[in-house]
Structure formats: C-alpha cells, structure tokens
C-alpha cells in the first residue's frame, strides 16, 4: 500500500526506515521522503513510529510492577 501519495512511498519502505533507526517523523522524512510534502500521511507515520514497528526495532518491552 502506498502510504505517502505525494512521494509514492509504500508503507513497507516507511517500516524499513523505522526498523533501520528512524525514531521521529523528521528521521523518516530524511530517510525515505515520506511525510515531507503535504503532510497528510504524517499521522499514519507517527502511528507506525509508536506502534509495532518500534517494538520490532527495540524489542519486546518489559513490564514492571
């Protein structure tokens, strides 16, 4: 699925950027261009940054009591 229509960046490319170390929207923009034009996809990118892609990159969070 194309996540960033302006730049034609697919979701898997954004996810790969996050797994490669992009931790912020600016990092994703710098690595693959997604989110740098109209901004309509920025919310979806931020959801990926705080969602499963970050867990996949950093490992499973440890729950403490």
Biopython code that builds the backbone (N, CA, C, O; Angstrom):
import numpy as np
from Bio.PDB.StructureBuilder import StructureBuilder

atoms = [
    (1, "UNK", "N", (0.842, -1.176, 0.000)),
    (1, "UNK", "CA", (0.000, 0.000, 0.000)),
    (1, "UNK", "C", (0.892, 1.245, 0.000)),
    (1, "UNK", "O", (1.884, 1.313, 0.726)),
    (2, "UNK", "N", (0.525, 2.217, -0.817)),
    (2, "UNK", "CA", (1.244, 3.486, -0.846)),
    (2, "UNK", "C", (0.806, 4.308, 0.364)),
    (2, "UNK", "O", (-0.376, 4.616, 0.514)),
    (3, "UNK", "N", (1.744, 4.654, 1.211)),
    (3, "UNK", "CA", (1.438, 5.428, 2.415)),
    (3, "UNK", "C", (1.540, 6.919, 2.132)),
    (3, "UNK", "O", (0.680, 7.689, 2.560)),
    (4, "UNK", "N", (2.572, 7.333, 1.421)),
    (4, "UNK", "CA", (2.771, 8.738, 1.076)),
    (4, "UNK", "C", (2.483, 8.911, -0.411)),
    (4, "UNK", "O", (3.294, 8.539, -1.260)),
    (5, "UNK", "N", (1.322, 9.478, -0.715)),
    (5, "UNK", "CA", (0.924, 9.637, -2.112)),
    (5, "UNK", "C", (1.785, 10.654, -2.844)),
    (5, "UNK", "O", (2.101, 10.456, -4.017)),
    (6, "UNK", "N", (2.170, 11.727, -2.188)),
    (6, "UNK", "CA", (2.964, 12.777, -2.840)),
    (6, "UNK", "C", (4.292, 12.233, -3.370)),
    (6, "UNK", "O", (4.707, 12.561, -4.482)),
    (7, "UNK", "N", (4.944, 11.411, -2.574)),
    (7, "UNK", "CA", (6.264, 10.879, -2.941)),
    (7, "UNK", "C", (6.199, 9.450, -3.465)),
    (7, "UNK", "O", (7.203, 8.910, -3.929)),
    (8, "UNK", "N", (5.002, 8.828, -3.389)),
    (8, "UNK", "CA", (4.856, 7.449, -3.857)),
    (8, "UNK", "C", (5.601, 6.452, -2.998)),
    (8, "UNK", "O", (6.126, 5.464, -3.510)),
    (9, "UNK", "N", (5.655, 6.697, -1.685)),
    (9, "UNK", "CA", (6.414, 5.831, -0.780)),
    (9, "UNK", "C", (5.473, 4.785, -0.173)),
    (9, "UNK", "O", (4.496, 5.136, 0.488)),
    (10, "UNK", "N", (5.767, 3.508, -0.397)),
    (10, "UNK", "CA", (4.934, 2.451, 0.177)),
    (10, "UNK", "C", (5.160, 2.305, 1.683)),
    (10, "UNK", "O", (6.196, 2.703, 2.217)),
    (11, "UNK", "N", (4.172, 1.728, 2.343)),
    (11, "UNK", "CA", (4.242, 1.518, 3.794)),
    (11, "UNK", "C", (5.449, 0.673, 4.171)),
    (11, "UNK", "O", (6.092, 0.937, 5.186)),
    (12, "UNK", "N", (5.767, -0.343, 3.366)),
    (12, "UNK", "CA", (6.898, -1.203, 3.732)),
    (12, "UNK", "C", (8.225, -0.449, 3.724)),
    (12, "UNK", "O", (9.140, -0.813, 4.463)),
    (13, "UNK", "N", (8.344, 0.584, 2.911)),
    (13, "UNK", "CA", (9.570, 1.396, 2.889)),
    (13, "UNK", "C", (9.654, 2.237, 4.165)),
    (13, "UNK", "O", (10.731, 2.389, 4.741)),
    (14, "UNK", "N", (8.515, 2.785, 4.604)),
    (14, "UNK", "CA", (8.476, 3.549, 5.862)),
    (14, "UNK", "C", (8.822, 2.623, 7.022)),
    (14, "UNK", "O", (9.606, 2.993, 7.895)),
    (15, "UNK", "N", (8.249, 1.431, 7.041)),
    (15, "UNK", "CA", (8.537, 0.469, 8.109)),
    (15, "UNK", "C", (10.008, 0.076, 8.117)),
    (15, "UNK", "O", (10.605, -0.081, 9.182)),
    (16, "UNK", "N", (10.591, -0.083, 6.942)),
    (16, "UNK", "CA", (12.018, -0.411, 6.857)),
    (16, "UNK", "C", (12.874, 0.728, 7.410)),
    (16, "UNK", "O", (13.882, 0.481, 8.073)),
    (17, "UNK", "N", (12.480, 1.971, 7.142)),
    (17, "UNK", "CA", (13.209, 3.116, 7.679)),
    (17, "UNK", "C", (13.145, 3.134, 9.199)),
    (17, "UNK", "O", (14.135, 3.438, 9.866)),
    (18, "UNK", "N", (11.983, 2.809, 9.743)),
    (18, "UNK", "CA", (11.825, 2.778, 11.199)),
    (18, "UNK", "C", (12.678, 1.661, 11.790)),
    (18, "UNK", "O", (13.347, 1.862, 12.803)),
    (19, "UNK", "N", (12.659, 0.496, 11.169)),
    (19, "UNK", "CA", (13.489, -0.611, 11.662)),
    (19, "UNK", "C", (14.977, -0.297, 11.541)),
    (19, "UNK", "O", (15.791, -0.811, 12.308)),
    (20, "UNK", "N", (15.327, 0.548, 10.577)),
    (20, "UNK", "CA", (16.734, 0.917, 10.384)),
    (20, "UNK", "C", (17.188, 2.027, 11.327)),
    (20, "UNK", "O", (18.355, 2.419, 11.308)),
    (21, "UNK", "N", (16.264, 2.540, 12.161)),
    (21, "UNK", "CA", (16.680, 3.515, 13.160)),
    (21, "UNK", "C", (15.935, 4.825, 13.172)),
    (21, "UNK", "O", (16.173, 5.644, 14.060)),
    (22, "UNK", "N", (15.041, 5.066, 12.229)),
    (22, "UNK", "CA", (14.260, 6.309, 12.259)),
    (22, "UNK", "C", (13.370, 6.299, 13.490)),
    (22, "UNK", "O", (12.544, 5.403, 13.661)),
    (23, "UNK", "N", (13.540, 7.291, 14.341)),
    (23, "UNK", "CA", (12.766, 7.351, 15.574)),
    (23, "UNK", "C", (11.789, 8.504, 15.631)),
    (23, "UNK", "O", (10.980, 8.596, 16.554)),
    (24, "UNK", "N", (11.863, 9.394, 14.638)),
    (24, "UNK", "CA", (10.975, 10.551, 14.601)),
    (24, "UNK", "C", (10.454, 10.733, 13.181)),
    (24, "UNK", "O", (10.963, 10.134, 12.234)),
    (25, "UNK", "N", (9.441, 11.563, 13.056)),
    (25, "UNK", "CA", (8.906, 11.884, 11.738)),
    (25, "UNK", "C", (9.985, 12.510, 10.865)),
    (25, "UNK", "O", (10.080, 12.192, 9.680)),
    (26, "UNK", "N", (10.787, 13.382, 11.425)),
    (26, "UNK", "CA", (11.886, 14.001, 10.667)),
    (26, "UNK", "C", (12.884, 12.960, 10.172)),
    (26, "UNK", "O", (13.402, 13.073, 9.061)),
    (27, "UNK", "N", (13.156, 11.941, 10.995)),
    (27, "UNK", "CA", (14.060, 10.870, 10.577)),
    (27, "UNK", "C", (13.494, 10.118, 9.380)),
    (27, "UNK", "O", (14.209, 9.826, 8.421)),
    (28, "UNK", "N", (12.190, 9.805, 9.446)),
    (28, "UNK", "CA", (11.544, 9.090, 8.342)),
    (28, "UNK", "C", (11.597, 9.940, 7.079)),
    (28, "UNK", "O", (11.912, 9.437, 6.001)),
    (29, "UNK", "N", (11.289, 11.231, 7.210)),
    (29, "UNK", "CA", (11.345, 12.139, 6.060)),
    (29, "UNK", "C", (12.733, 12.141, 5.435)),
    (29, "UNK", "O", (12.867, 12.097, 4.212)),
    (30, "UNK", "N", (13.763, 12.192, 6.269)),
    (30, "UNK", "CA", (15.135, 12.232, 5.768)),
    (30, "UNK", "C", (15.540, 10.918, 5.094)),
    (30, "UNK", "O", (16.287, 10.921, 4.116)),
    (31, "UNK", "N", (15.046, 9.805, 5.620)),
    (31, "UNK", "CA", (15.472, 8.506, 5.108)),
    (31, "UNK", "C", (14.750, 8.088, 3.831)),
    (31, "UNK", "O", (15.351, 7.462, 2.958)),
    (32, "UNK", "N", (13.457, 8.432, 3.713)),
    (32, "UNK", "CA", (12.730, 7.943, 2.535)),
    (32, "UNK", "C", (11.831, 8.986, 1.878)),
    (32, "UNK", "O", (11.216, 8.701, 0.850)),
    (33, "UNK", "N", (11.741, 10.174, 2.443)),
    (33, "UNK", "CA", (10.953, 11.244, 1.844)),
    (33, "UNK", "C", (9.492, 11.270, 2.244)),
    (33, "UNK", "O", (8.815, 12.270, 2.009)),
    (34, "UNK", "N", (8.990, 10.213, 2.834)),
    (34, "UNK", "CA", (7.578, 10.158, 3.214)),
    (34, "UNK", "C", (7.264, 11.224, 4.257)),
    (34, "UNK", "O", (8.019, 11.415, 5.211)),
    (35, "UNK", "N", (6.143, 11.915, 4.067)),
    (35, "UNK", "CA", (5.691, 12.914, 5.024)),
    (35, "UNK", "C", (6.241, 14.302, 4.804)),
    (35, "UNK", "O", (5.935, 15.214, 5.572)),
    (36, "UNK", "N", (7.048, 14.486, 3.770)),
    (36, "UNK", "CA", (7.731, 15.763, 3.609)),
    (36, "UNK", "C", (7.027, 16.752, 2.685)),
    (36, "UNK", "O", (7.495, 17.880, 2.534)),
    (37, "UNK", "N", (5.924, 16.362, 2.069)),
    (37, "UNK", "CA", (5.230, 17.288, 1.171)),
    (37, "UNK", "C", (3.963, 17.833, 1.841)),
    (37, "UNK", "O", (4.047, 18.770, 2.635)),
    (38, "UNK", "N", (2.813, 17.270, 1.539)),
    (38, "UNK", "CA", (1.550, 17.846, 2.023)),
    (38, "UNK", "C", (1.283, 17.546, 3.498)),
    (38, "UNK", "O", (0.561, 18.296, 4.156)),
    (39, "UNK", "N", (1.856, 16.457, 4.027)),
    (39, "UNK", "CA", (1.690, 16.119, 5.434)),
    (39, "UNK", "C", (0.497, 15.239, 5.750)),
    (39, "UNK", "O", (0.287, 14.895, 6.913)),
    (40, "UNK", "N", (-0.292, 14.863, 4.750)),
    (40, "UNK", "CA", (-1.475, 14.048, 5.008)),
    (40, "UNK", "C", (-1.133, 12.679, 5.606)),
    (40, "UNK", "O", (-1.944, 12.111, 6.337)),
    (41, "UNK", "N", (0.033, 12.152, 5.312)),
    (41, "UNK", "CA", (0.413, 10.829, 5.805)),
    (41, "UNK", "C", (1.149, 10.866, 7.141)),
    (41, "UNK", "O", (1.463, 9.813, 7.697)),
    (42, "UNK", "N", (1.425, 12.044, 7.658)),
    (42, "UNK", "CA", (2.229, 12.153, 8.877)),
    (42, "UNK", "C", (1.600, 11.448, 10.071)),
    (42, "UNK", "O", (2.316, 10.874, 10.892)),
    (43, "UNK", "N", (0.282, 11.481, 10.181)),
    (43, "UNK", "CA", (-0.385, 10.794, 11.296)),
    (43, "UNK", "C", (-0.160, 9.292, 11.198)),
    (43, "UNK", "O", (0.102, 8.639, 12.208)),
    (44, "UNK", "N", (-0.258, 8.743, 10.004)),
    (44, "UNK", "CA", (-0.029, 7.302, 9.826)),
    (44, "UNK", "C", (1.422, 6.936, 10.126)),
    (44, "UNK", "O", (1.694, 5.886, 10.710)),
    (45, "UNK", "N", (2.342, 7.792, 9.732)),
    (45, "UNK", "CA", (3.759, 7.535, 10.017)),
    (45, "UNK", "C", (3.998, 7.560, 11.527)),
    (45, "UNK", "O", (4.694, 6.696, 12.060)),
    (46, "UNK", "N", (3.429, 8.537, 12.209)),
    (46, "UNK", "CA", (3.587, 8.623, 13.660)),
    (46, "UNK", "C", (2.987, 7.413, 14.352)),
    (46, "UNK", "O", (3.535, 6.946, 15.350)),
    (47, "UNK", "N", (1.867, 6.891, 13.845)),
    (47, "UNK", "CA", (1.282, 5.676, 14.421)),
    (47, "UNK", "C", (2.232, 4.496, 14.267)),
    (47, "UNK", "O", (2.358, 3.677, 15.177)),
    (48, "UNK", "N", (2.894, 4.406, 13.129)),
    (48, "UNK", "CA", (3.885, 3.342, 12.942)),
    (48, "UNK", "C", (5.074, 3.526, 13.875)),
    (48, "UNK", "O", (5.621, 2.552, 14.393)),
    (49, "UNK", "N", (5.471, 4.771, 14.085)),
    (49, "UNK", "CA", (6.608, 5.043, 14.972)),
    (49, "UNK", "C", (6.339, 4.604, 16.402)),
    (49, "UNK", "O", (7.248, 4.126, 17.081)),
    (50, "UNK", "N", (5.118, 4.757, 16.865)),
    (50, "UNK", "CA", (4.817, 4.389, 18.253)),
    (50, "UNK", "C", (4.201, 3.005, 18.368)),
    (50, "UNK", "O", (3.958, 2.526, 19.476)),
    (51, "UNK", "N", (3.946, 2.360, 17.243)),
    (51, "UNK", "CA", (3.287, 1.067, 17.235)),
    (51, "UNK", "C", (4.241, -0.092, 17.098)),
    (51, "UNK", "O", (5.344, -0.091, 17.645)),
    (52, "UNK", "N", (3.794, -1.075, 16.360)),
    (52, "UNK", "CA", (4.504, -2.336, 16.224)),
    (52, "UNK", "C", (5.896, -2.199, 15.639)),
    (52, "UNK", "O", (6.778, -2.985, 15.984)),
    (53, "UNK", "N", (6.123, -1.231, 14.767)),
    (53, "UNK", "CA", (7.443, -1.091, 14.158)),
    (53, "UNK", "C", (8.499, -0.720, 15.198)),
    (53, "UNK", "O", (9.623, -1.218, 15.134)),
    (54, "UNK", "N", (8.157, 0.145, 16.156)),
    (54, "UNK", "CA", (9.117, 0.494, 17.198)),
    (54, "UNK", "C", (9.398, -0.715, 18.078)),
    (54, "UNK", "O", (10.546, -0.948, 18.457)),
    (55, "UNK", "N", (8.367, -1.489, 18.407)),
    (55, "UNK", "CA", (8.564, -2.696, 19.213)),
    (55, "UNK", "C", (9.463, -3.672, 18.460)),
    (55, "UNK", "O", (10.342, -4.293, 19.058)),
    (56, "UNK", "N", (9.248, -3.811, 17.160)),
    (56, "UNK", "CA", (10.065, -4.726, 16.360)),
    (56, "UNK", "C", (11.522, -4.269, 16.351)),
    (56, "UNK", "O", (12.430, -5.100, 16.359)),
    (57, "UNK", "N", (11.752, -2.966, 16.333)),
    (57, "UNK", "CA", (13.111, -2.445, 16.282)),
    (57, "UNK", "C", (13.798, -2.532, 17.643)),
    (57, "UNK", "O", (14.969, -2.900, 17.729)),
    (58, "UNK", "N", (13.062, -2.189, 18.710)),
    (58, "UNK", "CA", (13.679, -2.090, 20.034)),
    (58, "UNK", "C", (13.535, -3.363, 20.859)),
    (58, "UNK", "O", (14.197, -3.500, 21.888)),
    (59, "UNK", "N", (12.703, -4.278, 20.442)),
    (59, "UNK", "CA", (12.469, -5.495, 21.195)),
    (59, "UNK", "C", (11.204, -5.380, 22.023)),
    (59, "UNK", "O", (10.612, -4.307, 22.141)),
    (60, "UNK", "N", (10.808, -6.494, 22.587)),
    (60, "UNK", "CA", (9.591, -6.535, 23.386)),
    (60, "UNK", "C", (9.779, -5.759, 24.671)),
    (60, "UNK", "O", (10.755, -5.983, 25.388)),
    (61, "UNK", "N", (8.860, -4.844, 24.982)),
    (61, "UNK", "CA", (9.006, -4.073, 26.216)),
    (61, "UNK", "C", (8.836, -4.982, 27.442)),
    (61, "UNK", "O", (8.051, -5.930, 27.427)),
    (62, "UNK", "N", (9.574, -4.674, 28.477)),
    (62, "UNK", "CA", (9.496, -5.408, 29.724)),
    (62, "UNK", "C", (8.520, -4.708, 30.644)),
    (62, "UNK", "O", (8.669, -3.521, 30.933)),
    (63, "UNK", "N", (7.517, -5.444, 31.106)),
    (63, "UNK", "CA", (6.530, -4.867, 32.009)),
    (63, "UNK", "C", (7.027, -4.986, 33.443)),
    (63, "UNK", "O", (7.490, -6.048, 33.857)),
    (64, "UNK", "N", (6.931, -3.910, 34.194)),
    (64, "UNK", "CA", (7.319, -3.930, 35.591)),
    (64, "UNK", "C", (6.121, -3.582, 36.442)),
    (64, "UNK", "O", (5.194, -2.910, 35.990)),
    (65, "UNK", "N", (6.146, -4.043, 37.677)),
    (65, "UNK", "CA", (5.033, -3.769, 38.584)),
    (65, "UNK", "C", (5.280, -2.531, 39.369)),
    (65, "UNK", "O", (4.446, -2.143, 40.188)),
]
sb = StructureBuilder()
sb.init_structure("model")
sb.init_model(0)
sb.init_chain("A")
sb.init_seg("    ")
for serial, (resi, resn, name, xyz) in enumerate(atoms, 1):
    if name == "N":
        sb.init_residue(resn, " ", resi, " ")
    sb.init_atom(name, np.array(xyz, "f"), 0.0, 1.0, " ", f" {name:<3s}", serial, name[0])
structure = sb.get_structure()
